[in-house]
Amino acid sequence: MRPRGGIATAGALGNTVEVFAGGGRLLSVVPVCRRPVRVAFSREGAVIVTALSAHGAVVVVGTDSEVCTVSVGGMPDGLLFDAVGTLWVSGLTAARLTAIDVASGRVRGVYAVPGGSVRSTGAMLSLNHQGPLSGLLCAIVRQ
C-alpha cells in the first residue's frame, strides 16, 4: 500500500487515514469512524494500522476501508511492528504491551510491565523497567 517514500497520517478530526505518495500526492483517504490518533506501516508497507485511543482499539486499514478492529483495552497510543510482522501496542493508561497478529486480527498476548511504564516516543516504544521484557523491546526497537 505504501509507495517508496510514502507516508500516512491519522486525521482524528475528520475520522480518516490519509495515504500520500513520496512526492506528497494524495493516494487515498480511508474513513475510520472512531478518531484515529497514531498510524504505523508494517515493515514491507503492505499494512497500515491506527490507534483509537478513546475506544481501546487498533484498526487495520485497507486501501479504501477498515479491514478489522482489534480490541486492546485502555488507551492505545504506541504502535510498532517487529521484524516478523507482530504489531506491538502500548497504552497511555496501562503498564503493558499487547502483541497482535494483524493477518488474523487476533491478540497474541498481553505482557504486564510490573512497576514500570511503556511510552510511545515517535517511531519506537520505550520501556521503563528492568526485567525479561527489556531485551525483547530492545530487539524490536533495533530493527
Buried (B, 14 or more C-beta within 10 A) or exposed (E): BBBEEBBBEBBBEEBBBBBBBEEEEEBBEBEBEBBBBBBBBBEEEEBBBBBBBEBBBBBBBEEEEBBBBBEBBBBBBBBBBBEEBBBBBBBBEBBBBBBBBBEEEEBEEEBEBEEBBBBBEEEBBBBEBEEEBBEBBEEBBEE
